[in-house]
Every structure is written in C-alpha cells, then in structure tokens.
Amino acid sequence: MSWSKLKQQLESFLCPALSGKVEYRASSYRYLPDKSGSCYISVDKKNVLNMNDRTSSIRWYQTEQEIKNDSELQIPVHPEDVETVRKDSKGNIPEHRLIVIARSRKISEVAKELLSAQTSLSKSNFIVIANKFLSTSIEESLESDDILLNILALVDRRVGKKRILNMSEKIQLKHPIVQYFYELRRSTL
C-alpha cells in the first residue's frame, strides 16, 4: 500500500477531537537508496515521535538502569507478585522486603519490554505496524507490547471514553510515548 493511501486510512480512524491535531508524516530520499527516510507523528504541528531520531521530546531509555532509576515511572505491585516472591524465597524474607523484591522484579521486566519495544522504531517498521493495525482488532492493538500499535489504538475513534478511563493503571507500565498519547486522548474526553 502506498504511503498516501496508508496515511489517509490511518487519519480516517482518528477520534474526531484529535482529527487535524494528530498527523502522520513521512519523508524519503528518492535518489539515495541507502537512506530509508523517516516517519513521525506530530501533534499540533510539532514532531512528537520521530521514528528514526532519539532527539524527540519524549524520553528514550538507553539502559535498564535508567528505567530502574526513573522516579517518574510508577510500577504497581500486586499481591500476586509478592506471593510469587514469597514462594520463591520459601518464606525466609521479612514482609517489607518481599514488596521491595517484587517491585524490583517487576521493574526489570518492564525495563526489558520498554527497551525491546523502542529499538525497532523506523519508517519501514511504522508502515508494517500500521498495516498490521488496520487488519487486527482494536483490543489486540491495545493489549500489544508494541509502542506503535498502542499509540494508533489510543487515538482511534473506536476506543470509547469508558475504555480510556479504565486503562489508566495499565498505561503506567507502558513506554512514556504511549503515556503521552494516553494523556492526549484523555484530555479530549
């Protein structure tokens, strides 16, 4: 599918409040075959997510330690997580330490997911993911670990107010760019 047709289809799925505010853009180099070009999502004419550049206004993580030390990243720890640590340690650890260990394990898992998700952002990947988004259900896109699928689903008109409000806890575990688009969509409700 050509870029212009793909862009037209994606923008037809934007929720009415974000139509004209969120845009999908791409540039390519016709005479330089070794240059793949770049693709980006802009909000109010400002490039927010550049698929090929780390100078975006959204925080990009370089290492797992950056994620672990980020005080803004809130990771909820559920009783099941604490129970798993308790079983693994065979009950030899005090209760307050179990919560710390469970949080540390959860942060490590989230860090690995965030790093693997952000490493694959490029123009060609955007086109592949956009085609996948157009052919899969909105539920699969929201539940996916892929950053782009999450973003495309969050700005989609098929995602209603109730679903947006109910997913606030899940969004805390996602990449900062997904959190940004979630807040953008919430601001339109």
C-alpha positions in Angstrom: 0.0 0.0 0.0 1.3 3.4 -0.9 2.2 5.9 1.9 -0.5 8.4 0.9 -3.2 5.7 1.0 -2.0 4.3 4.3 -1.9 7.8 5.8 -5.4 8.5 4.6 -6.7 5.3 6.2 -5.0 5.9 9.5 -6.2 9.5 9.7 -9.8 8.3 8.9 -9.6 6.3 12.2 -8.6 9.2 14.4 -11.1 10.2 17.0 -13.0 13.4 16.0 -11.4 15.5 18.8 -7.9 14.6 17.5 -8.6 14.9 13.8 -6.4 17.7 12.4 -4.4 17.8 15.7 -2.6 14.4 15.2 -0.8 13.9 11.9 1.2 11.1 10.4 4.1 12.3 8.2 6.9 10.7 6.3 10.0 11.8 4.3 12.0 9.6 2.0 15.1 10.1 -0.2 14.2 9.2 -3.8 17.7 9.4 -5.1 19.5 7.9 -2.1 18.6 4.2 -1.8 20.7 3.7 1.3 18.6 6.3 3.2 15.3 4.9 4.5 13.8 8.2 5.3 12.0 9.0 8.5 8.5 8.8 9.7 7.0 10.8 12.5 3.8 11.6 14.4 3.1 15.2 15.0 0.7 16.8 17.5 -0.3 20.4 16.8 2.4 20.6 14.0 5.1 19.6 16.5 7.0 16.4 15.9 6.4 14.3 19.0 7.5 10.8 17.9 10.2 10.6 15.2 10.7 7.0 14.3 14.3 7.5 13.3 15.6 10.0 15.8 16.4 10.0 19.5 16.1 13.8 19.8 12.4 13.5 20.2 10.7 15.4 23.1 9.7 12.0 24.7 12.3 10.4 27.0 14.1 7.5 25.4 15.8 5.0 27.6 19.4 3.8 26.9 19.8 1.1 29.6 17.8 -0.9 32.0 19.4 1.1 34.9 17.9 4.3 33.6 14.4 2.8 33.7 15.0 1.4 37.2 16.3 4.8 38.5 13.5 6.9 36.9 11.4 8.2 39.7 8.5 9.2 37.4 7.9 5.6 36.4 5.3 4.2 38.7 5.1 0.4 38.7 2.1 -1.1 40.7 2.9 -4.2 42.7 0.0 -6.6 43.1 -0.4 -9.2 45.9 0.2 -12.0 43.4 3.7 -10.5 42.7 4.5 -10.5 46.4 3.1 -14.1 46.7 5.4 -15.3 43.9 8.5 -13.8 45.7 7.3 -15.4 48.9 7.1 -18.9 47.2 10.5 -18.4 45.5 12.2 -17.5 48.8 10.4 -20.2 50.8 9.3 -17.7 53.4 12.7 -16.7 54.8 12.4 -13.0 53.9 10.6 -10.3 56.0 7.3 -9.0 54.6 8.6 -5.4 53.9 11.5 -6.8 51.9 9.2 -9.0 49.8 7.5 -5.9 48.5 10.8 -4.3 47.6 12.0 -7.5 45.8 8.7 -7.9 43.9 8.9 -4.2 42.8 12.5 -4.7 41.6 11.5 -7.8 39.6 8.6 -6.0 38.0 10.7 -3.0 37.1 13.3 -5.3 35.5 10.5 -7.0 33.4 9.1 -3.6 32.3 12.6 -2.3 31.5 13.3 -5.2 29.2 9.9 -4.7 27.4 10.4 -1.0 27.0 13.9 -1.3 25.6 12.9 -4.1 23.1 9.9 -2.1 22.0 11.7 1.2 21.4 14.7 -0.4 19.5 12.5 -1.3 16.5 11.2 2.1 15.6 11.9 3.1 12.0 9.9 4.2 8.9 9.7 0.7 7.4 8.6 -0.7 10.8 6.0 2.0 11.0 4.5 1.0 7.7 4.4 -2.6 8.7 2.9 -1.9 12.1 0.3 0.5 10.5 -0.8 -2.2 8.1 -1.0 -4.7 11.0 -3.1 -2.2 12.9 -5.5 -1.8 10.1 -6.0 -5.6 9.9 -6.2 -6.5 13.6 -8.8 -5.8 16.2 -8.6 -2.8 18.4 -8.4 -5.0 21.6 -5.3 -6.7 20.3 -3.7 -3.4 19.4 -4.4 -2.0 22.9 -3.0 -5.2 24.6 0.1 -5.4 22.5 3.6 -4.7 23.7 4.3 -2.7 20.5 4.6 1.0 21.1 3.2 2.0 17.7 0.2 -0.3 17.9 -0.6 1.2 21.3 -0.4 4.7 20.0 -2.5 4.0 16.9 -5.1 2.3 19.1 -5.2 5.1 21.7 -6.0 7.8 19.1 -8.6 5.6 17.4 -12.2 6.6 17.4 -13.3 3.0 18.1 -11.9 3.3 21.7 -14.5 4.9 23.8 -14.5 7.1 26.9 -15.1 4.3 29.4 -12.3 2.1 28.0 -9.9 5.0 28.0 -10.7 5.8 31.7 -10.4 2.2 32.8 -7.0 1.6 31.4 -5.1 4.2 33.5 -3.3 1.5 35.6 -2.1 -0.5 32.5 -0.8 2.6 30.8 1.6 3.2 33.7 3.5 0.1 32.6 3.9 1.4 29.1 6.6 3.5 27.4 6.5 7.3 28.1 5.4 8.0 24.5 2.3 5.7 25.0 1.6 7.5 28.2 1.8 10.8 26.4 -0.7 9.8 23.8 -2.9 8.4 26.5 -3.0 11.7 28.3 -3.6 13.5 25.0 -6.6 11.3 24.4 -7.8 11.7 28.0 -7.7 15.4 27.6 -10.2 15.2 24.8 -12.8 13.4 26.9 
